[in-house]
Amino acid sequence: MTMRLFSLLLVGLLLSFLAGAEPLLAQDTSTAAQLAEVARRYGLDPNSALETRVAAASPTVLKMFEGLKKPAPTAHMLTEPEKHQLAAAFAALPPLHQRILRERLRSVNFLDGMPNTALTSTANSDEPYHLFDITIRAAILHQNVSEWLTEKERTCFDADGSPLSVSIEAGTRDALVYVLLHEATHVLDATLGITPPFTPGDPSQSSPPPTAFTRDVWSERTTPAPPYRDPLREHIRFYFGKPLPIDQAEAVYAYLRRTPFVSLYGSTNCGDDLAEYLALYHWTAILKQPYRIIIRKDGKQVFLYEPMKSPLVRSRIDQMKPFYEKVRDGR
């Protein structure tokens, strides 16, 4: 989740280049001089290992949580095993992600007591060459991906007194790997303009020009194209807001099955659509892990959906190829 969308959550809302001849990924036009100047000012060594960039969360990030949850989140000091876990998670990222992060990631922070899973924030938004911080809830260091995704998905539904339950089966690898895939994709998006840029409060961006990834899928940043709209989608909330009764879960996932969105979280806005799509493509196609959405009643399966087997979802797979091709400028 990017900081800009998290900002909207905090006030009660959960909310480039054109297609055609243009490629999905724009070439990074930043100069070596810009990188050198920003690196000097912020003490960034682009050659340093990503796992060595663990630092305390910035005051700007910590301020985001004021008044939201008490007690406030606190810094988490990584143990030696957790440091190795972080190094392995960075190593599992696609090569382009690793290259962009080496040049753009200022820090990665871990917080105890964070109400959401993670957020990506711009460290120097007033400068042309952006650096980023990724802040992660430390509790996920002790969860596998199925445990964490199930916990997250269940925040959408009120299951009190119901025999129904929703689960995500995605294997037993560390949740941290998936979280870094998602958050690092936000860094790529902000750097390469894969989805339309977005500034909260700017009315001129309510209907930005589409990009190759969003064309015919999104009308606005949080509004899908007409074929993929549904009243139930408007009531989906992760972590914050009123959950839907769980007896509506099957209808919610039946809606998802009629869309090109790879996950319920990806259906909430085009930025998370990209981050979820690439994360789940890499998770299933490259890391060879499963991803299944299951509804059970009294422990018995009554609904199963595997998004990466959907023809509509798979129709976007070719757009993932540029993330795995050699970068044209050789950087």
C-alpha atoms as one frame of an Amber mdcrd trajectory, in Angstrom:
protein
   0.000   0.000   0.000   1.407   3.412  -0.916   1.478   6.245   1.620  -0.821
   8.339  -0.554  -3.585   5.705  -0.393  -2.919   5.092   3.296  -3.396   8.824
   3.840  -6.901   8.469   2.430  -7.566   5.597   4.792  -6.595   7.744   7.727
  -9.324  10.246   6.913 -11.899   7.538   6.548 -11.576   6.514   2.886 -10.162
   3.343   1.443 -10.028   4.075  -1.538   3.072   7.988 -18.099   2.782   6.967
 -21.004  -0.110   6.055 -23.201  -0.878   2.676 -24.692  -0.691   2.025 -28.411
   2.846   2.388 -29.669   4.222   3.116 -26.216   5.799   0.295 -24.158   4.373
  -0.807 -20.827   7.561   0.232 -19.047   9.016   3.655 -19.722  12.772   3.975
 -19.584  13.965   5.637 -16.390  15.026   9.082 -17.661  16.732  10.150 -14.448
  20.384  11.020 -14.899  23.479   9.712 -13.188  24.071  13.242 -11.906  20.636
  13.312 -10.226  21.281   9.957  -8.599  24.745  11.047  -7.447  23.419  14.282
  -5.934  20.528  12.619  -4.118  22.779   9.780  -2.983  25.240  12.309  -1.554
  22.546  14.284   0.237  20.781  11.279   1.725  23.802   9.033   2.245  22.519
   6.409  -0.176  25.017   3.905  -1.558  23.395   2.340  -4.664  25.861  -0.545
  -4.383  24.879  -1.430  -0.820  22.905  -4.595  -0.159  19.189  -3.888   0.192
  18.956  -5.752   3.491  21.510  -3.369   5.011  19.140  -0.411   4.576  17.076
  -1.148   7.670  16.509   2.102   9.573  14.085   3.716  11.986  10.811   4.905
  10.450  10.837   8.602   9.633   8.824  11.105  11.720   6.622  11.639   8.656
   5.657   7.959   8.590   5.110   7.792  12.349   2.859  10.851  12.186   0.535
   8.924   9.871  -0.497   6.726  12.781  -1.277   9.495  15.249  -4.809   9.173
  16.571  -5.425   5.979  14.612  -4.408   3.301  17.067  -3.262   3.284  20.660
  -0.679   2.444  21.695   1.179   3.947  18.747   3.420   1.667  16.653   6.988
   1.329  17.915  10.293   0.505  16.250  11.175  -3.177  15.890  14.833  -4.202
  16.059  15.527  -7.142  13.758  17.102 -10.254  15.219  19.876 -12.028  13.293
  17.459 -14.669  11.921  15.090 -11.878  10.832  17.950 -10.126   9.023  18.630
 -13.314   7.068  14.899 -13.607   6.368  14.888 -10.066   4.938  17.926 -10.771
   2.746  16.231 -13.878   1.321  13.039 -11.908   0.614  14.936  -9.223  -1.320
  16.778 -11.946  -3.258  13.437 -13.440  -4.360  12.386 -10.228  -6.159  12.525
  -9.928  -9.973  15.825  -8.463 -11.269  14.246  -5.177 -12.373  12.758  -4.704
  -8.908  16.158  -5.270  -7.344  17.835  -2.816  -9.719  15.297  -0.047  -9.134
  15.385  -0.597  -5.373  19.185  -0.360  -5.316  18.890   3.108  -6.828  15.693
   4.276  -5.105  15.237   2.551  -1.728  16.396   4.822   1.070  15.272   2.572
   3.916  13.140  -0.334   5.037  11.511   0.030   8.456   9.776  -2.445  10.761
   7.170  -1.425  13.327   5.473  -3.352  16.106   1.767  -2.590  16.504   1.244
  -1.235  12.979  -2.481  -1.465  12.081  -1.988  -2.332   8.401   0.646  -4.572
   6.797   2.922  -2.158   4.944   3.184   1.164   3.148   5.555   2.706   0.636
   6.293   6.425   0.999   8.326   8.998  -0.900  11.255  10.267   1.154  11.808
  13.470  -0.883   8.615  14.296  -2.762   9.759  17.865  -3.491  12.726  16.707
  -5.600  12.733  15.359  -9.174  14.666  12.187  -8.271  12.568  10.299  -5.729
  13.803   7.979  -3.010  11.447   5.685  -1.115  10.952   4.140   2.293   9.104
   0.850   2.816   7.541   0.379   6.258   6.388  -3.099   7.314   4.466  -4.479
  10.286   6.990  -6.653  12.135   4.416  -9.313  13.060   4.460 -10.703   9.525
   8.052 -11.855  10.101   6.488 -14.699  12.071   3.753 -15.619   9.586   3.757
 -17.689   6.451   2.011 -16.242   3.433  -1.187 -18.285   3.776  -1.601 -17.278
   7.421  -1.090 -13.599   6.652  -3.211 -13.444   3.484  -6.048 -15.270   5.222
  -5.879 -12.891   8.184  -5.921  -9.908   5.817  -8.785 -11.254   3.659 -10.939
 -11.948   6.693 -10.882  -8.270   7.679 -13.375  -7.757   4.811 -16.040 -10.002
   6.345 -17.969 -10.256   9.579 -18.123 -13.985  10.407 -19.602 -13.715  13.913
 -21.857 -16.698  14.575 -21.523 -17.986  11.011 -20.401 -21.468   9.916 -18.717
 -19.828   6.900 -15.024 -18.936   6.666 -12.761 -17.448   3.997  -9.194 -18.669
   3.524  -6.323 -17.986   1.145  -4.052 -20.911   0.342  -0.750 -19.664  -1.050
   1.822 -22.081   0.351   4.085 -21.788   3.370   6.812 -19.388   2.265   7.447
 -16.295   4.371   4.751 -13.639   4.160   7.590 -11.110   3.925   8.425 -12.278
   0.391   4.932 -11.459  -0.880   4.799  -8.145   0.996   8.100  -7.007  -0.524
   6.927  -8.051  -4.002   3.846  -5.869  -3.577   5.577  -2.849  -2.032   8.575
  -2.905  -4.385   6.138  -2.839  -7.308   4.771   0.447  -5.934   8.342   1.816
  -6.141   8.600   0.691  -9.783   5.213   2.202 -10.531   6.170   5.566  -9.040
   9.487   5.511 -10.904   8.322   4.283 -14.305   4.712   5.521 -14.444   3.022
   2.187 -15.065  -0.283   3.489 -13.683  -1.383   7.149 -13.867   0.291   9.424
 -11.300  -1.880  10.434  -8.389  -1.839  13.350  -5.961  -4.574  13.385  -3.257
  -6.761  16.476  -3.483  -5.856  17.318  -7.081  -9.192  17.437  -8.979  -7.410
  17.394 -12.342  -6.415  13.791 -11.664  -9.904  12.393 -11.137  -9.837  10.951
 -14.666  -6.167  10.782 -15.721  -5.186   9.532 -19.186  -4.952   5.724 -19.156
  -1.692   3.848 -19.379  -1.075   0.532 -21.119  -1.852  -1.297 -17.884  -5.036
   0.585 -16.964  -6.642   1.090 -20.383 -10.080  -0.590 -20.644  -9.754  -1.806
 -17.044  -9.948   1.425 -14.995 -12.015   4.543 -15.691 -10.544   6.402 -12.713
  -7.990   5.471 -10.117 -10.552   3.814  -7.835 -13.324   3.187 -10.388 -13.101
   0.176 -12.709 -14.231   0.354 -16.314 -18.015  -0.260 -16.662 -17.771  -4.019
 -17.377 -15.997  -4.573 -14.052 -18.205  -2.561 -11.707 -20.445  -4.077  -9.061
 -22.268  -2.534  -6.080 -20.693  -5.054  -3.695 -17.204  -3.909  -4.637 -17.994
  -0.464  -3.253 -18.367  -1.962   0.231 -15.106  -3.925   0.346 -12.861  -2.707
   3.167  -9.512  -4.073   4.319  -8.469  -3.384   7.939 -10.670  -0.271   8.295
 -14.391   0.346   7.976 -17.436  -1.867   8.327 -16.950  -5.431   7.035 -19.515
  -7.167   4.853 -21.569 -10.040   6.318 -19.718 -13.234   5.440 -22.822 -14.688
   3.797 -22.070 -12.216   0.977 -18.542 -13.577   0.463 -19.501 -15.961  -2.339
 -21.212 -13.134  -4.235 -18.116 -10.959  -3.744 -15.823 -13.617  -5.205 -18.284
 -14.412  -7.975 -17.903 -10.735  -8.918 -14.104 -11.033  -8.767 -14.274 -14.035
 -11.085 -15.928 -11.809 -13.739 -13.022  -9.331 -13.745  -9.332  -9.226 -14.763
  -8.328  -8.430 -11.155  -6.106 -11.046  -9.576  -7.246 -10.464  -6.008  -9.914
  -8.686  -4.023  -7.305  -6.235  -2.750  -6.230  -5.550  -6.332  -9.800  -4.588
  -7.241  -9.771  -1.565  -4.912  -7.611   0.803  -7.035  -5.344   0.677 -10.070
  -2.102   1.048  -8.092  -2.834  -1.995  -5.975  -4.179  -3.780  -9.051  -0.676
  -3.550 -10.543   1.124  -4.425  -7.299  -1.122  -7.438  -6.689  -0.996  -8.637
 -10.292   2.771  -8.585 -10.498   3.169 -10.070  -7.014   0.827 -12.945  -7.791
   2.267 -13.500 -11.252   5.743 -13.787  -9.734   4.404 -15.865  -6.836   2.703
 -18.459  -9.037   4.635 -18.441 -12.325   8.192 -17.786 -11.104   8.229 -19.014
  -7.504   5.804 -21.867  -8.365   3.523 -21.274  -5.385  -0.280 -21.738  -5.280
  -2.922 -19.055  -4.820  -6.468 -20.208  -4.071  -9.462 -18.430  -2.541 -11.621
 -20.866  -0.576 -14.924 -20.505   1.256 -15.792 -23.262   3.715 -19.003 -24.038
   5.600 -18.523 -25.996   8.807 -15.051 -26.844   7.524 -16.287 -28.193   4.167
 -15.277 -26.421   0.957 -18.210 -24.766  -0.820 -16.349 -22.342  -3.134 -12.945
 -22.370  -4.834 -11.384 -19.799  -7.147  -7.834 -19.761  -8.540  -7.465 -16.332
 -10.194  -4.289 -17.130 -12.121  -6.216 -19.816 -14.020  -8.914 -17.347 -15.132
  -8.793 -16.456 -18.869  -9.666 -12.832 -18.034  -6.839 -12.567 -15.516  -4.384
 -14.360 -17.801  -5.225 -11.982 -20.661  -2.899  -9.470 -18.950   0.086 -11.797
 -18.536   1.945 -10.440 -21.578   2.154  -7.114 -19.729   4.407  -8.787 -17.164
   7.124  -9.658 -19.701   8.900  -6.256 -19.599   9.577  -6.739 -15.886  11.753
  -9.722 -16.735  13.553  -8.414 -19.810  17.002  -6.890 -19.772  16.786  -3.137
 -19.178  17.547  -1.373 -22.469  20.120   1.094 -21.105  22.087  -1.727 -19.452
  21.812  -0.250 -15.975
